Amino acid sequence: MLLDQHNDLVYLANHCAWQDYFDHEAANLVAEDKLIDSTGQCLLISQSIKQGKLTLTTPISLEQFVAIVQRFAQLQGHCCSSKLNFSNFQQGFAIIDQLD
């Protein structure tokens, strides 16, 4: 999950993790926050945050995802985050899980 206001990423391993996260954090979500799945598909949190409504949006490219993960690593205080690279979304999510 990409939290737009905070340039933060939250690793959610599955639908149950999303539901649990939503149950506890719905009040903190904003319409610009996005769920990104393992294929790069983006789901935008809609204005109906209380209902957890998600809207399908344009997928992100692997290159965009690499940049997002690099920025997240940098914000986490990891040096050389610009050298961080991966060749598929699954590898990127594994990195987020380790950094989180």
C-alpha positions as CSV (number, residue, x, y, z in Angstrom):
1,M,0.0,0.0,0.0
2,L,1.4,3.4,-1.0
3,L,0.4,6.1,1.5
4,D,0.5,9.2,-0.6
5,Q,0.6,11.9,2.1
6,H,3.5,10.3,3.9
7,N,5.5,8.8,1.0
8,D,5.2,5.6,3.0
9,L,4.8,2.0,1.9
10,V,3.0,-0.7,4.0
11,Y,3.5,-4.3,3.0
12,L,0.2,-6.3,3.0
13,A,0.8,-9.9,2.2
14,N,-2.8,-10.8,1.3
15,H,-6.5,-9.8,1.4
16,C,-6.8,-10.7,5.1
17,A,-3.9,-8.4,5.9
18,W,-5.5,-5.6,3.8
19,Q,-8.8,-6.1,5.7
20,D,-7.1,-6.1,9.1
21,Y,-5.1,-2.9,8.1
22,F,-8.3,-1.3,6.9
23,D,-10.2,-2.1,10.0
24,H,-7.5,-0.4,12.1
25,E,-6.4,2.4,9.8
26,A,-9.4,3.5,7.8
27,A,-9.6,6.9,9.5
28,N,-6.0,7.7,8.5
29,L,-6.4,6.8,4.8
30,V,-7.0,9.5,2.2
31,A,-8.4,9.3,-1.3
32,E,-4.9,9.4,-2.9
33,D,-3.6,6.4,-1.1
34,K,-3.2,3.3,-3.4
35,L,-3.0,-0.4,-3.2
36,I,-0.5,-1.9,-5.6
37,D,-0.7,-5.6,-6.3
38,S,1.9,-8.0,-7.4
39,T,1.4,-7.2,-11.1
40,G,1.6,-3.4,-10.7
41,Q,-2.1,-2.9,-10.9
42,C,-3.2,0.1,-8.8
43,L,-6.3,0.4,-6.8
44,L,-7.1,4.0,-5.6
45,I,-8.8,4.5,-2.3
46,S,-12.0,6.4,-3.2
47,Q,-13.8,9.1,-1.4
48,S,-15.9,6.4,0.3
49,I,-13.0,5.5,2.6
50,K,-15.4,4.3,5.4
51,Q,-16.7,1.7,3.0
52,G,-13.3,0.6,1.8
53,K,-14.2,1.3,-1.8
54,L,-11.3,0.8,-4.3
55,T,-11.2,2.1,-7.8
56,L,-9.0,0.5,-10.5
57,T,-6.5,3.0,-12.0
58,T,-3.7,2.9,-14.4
59,P,-1.1,0.3,-13.6
60,I,2.4,1.5,-12.6
61,S,5.4,0.3,-14.5
62,L,8.2,-1.7,-12.9
63,E,10.5,1.4,-13.3
64,Q,8.0,3.5,-11.4
65,F,7.8,0.9,-8.7
66,V,11.6,0.7,-8.4
67,A,11.6,4.5,-7.8
68,I,8.9,4.3,-5.2
69,V,10.8,1.5,-3.3
70,Q,14.1,3.4,-3.6
71,R,12.4,6.5,-2.1
72,F,10.9,4.4,0.7
73,A,14.3,2.9,1.5
74,Q,15.9,6.3,1.6
75,L,13.2,7.6,4.0
76,Q,13.9,4.5,6.1
77,G,17.5,5.7,6.4
78,H,19.1,3.1,4.2
79,C,22.2,4.4,2.4
80,C,22.8,3.7,-1.3
81,S,19.0,3.3,-1.9
82,S,19.6,4.5,-5.4
83,K,21.5,1.3,-6.1
84,L,18.5,-0.8,-5.0
85,N,17.1,-2.6,-8.0
86,F,14.9,-5.6,-8.8
87,S,13.5,-7.2,-11.9
88,N,9.9,-7.9,-10.9
89,F,7.2,-6.7,-8.6
90,Q,7.5,-9.8,-6.3
91,Q,11.1,-9.0,-5.6
92,G,10.1,-5.4,-4.9
93,F,7.5,-6.4,-2.4
94,A,10.0,-8.7,-0.7
95,I,12.3,-5.7,-0.2
96,I,9.5,-3.6,1.2
97,D,8.6,-6.4,3.6
98,Q,12.3,-6.5,4.8
99,L,12.5,-2.7,5.1
100,D,9.2,-2.3,6.9
